[in-house]
């Protein structure tokens, strides 16, 4: 019987927040994690942390909004490490504003980082995954993309776009052993939500069934399952990990 190879997992937005938790968890689960974000310093620190815990990691500073550089980086990983088994498109930004005041730049930037980058990565990773006849793609969306959110037309549209992209990939790649799923976090305590006023947090808490704010590890646990070898029958799904906020 042939042994399962060490799975190579590329995680974008790994320098902090949810992406950092995902990368740490996948490394603890025995994956060789490729850490992607724009900032080399935090990636190097995380790589050292993973290695000192006995794991394997590669740090790769690249702007996922730079389509050419990002695609080249993924091709480089496939060449150097010999495979790409897991792709987690987690890098994301917000540029909030009500629709009347939202600028073209706010729209374009959010769509580029949250949605177009995932297309770039999925297209680049699809080839090695199909060749291996194994792949696990997880795109990190948001409950905002499923139920909408006032002040986030750009962000909600980009995250909803990830759902269409993912379900199409699930249909195109399923017969090649490649699954694709969306994980849609609700309110998670990270830098992204730290800027929100306390009243907004209290309002969210009131609407939740699980009476606590989400933690990055809550999302990492869901990603760990969706990207595992045993999750081969899970594809085209949108998993809302939100403490019962939306139940979508
Ligand atoms: P965060 O703390 O702000 O971290 C964002 C990450 O994305 C950072 O690692 C950042 O790294 C990276 N990033 C941003 N722009 C990038 C670019 N152009 N190229 C490469 N990397 C880039 O956010 P988070 O809360 O962990 O969110 C992670 C994901 O979950 C996002 O997709 C977000 O939309 C989604 N989400 C979050 C929540 C929440 O409540 N926190 C809820 C729903 C969905 P650098 O700055 O170092 O490049």
Boltz pocket constraint, residues with backbone or C-beta under 6 A from the ligand:
constraints:
  - pocket:
      binder: B
      contacts: [[A, 12], [A, 13], [A, 14], [A, 15], [A, 16], [A, 17], [A, 18], [A, 19], [A, 36], [A, 37], [A, 38], [A, 39], [A, 62], [A, 63], [A, 64], [A, 65], [A, 89], [A, 90], [A, 91], [A, 92], [A, 93], [A, 113], [A, 140], [A, 141], [A, 142], [A, 143], [A, 184], [A, 185], [A, 186], [A, 187], [A, 188], [A, 189], [A, 190], [A, 191], [A, 192], [A, 193]]
      max_distance: 6.0
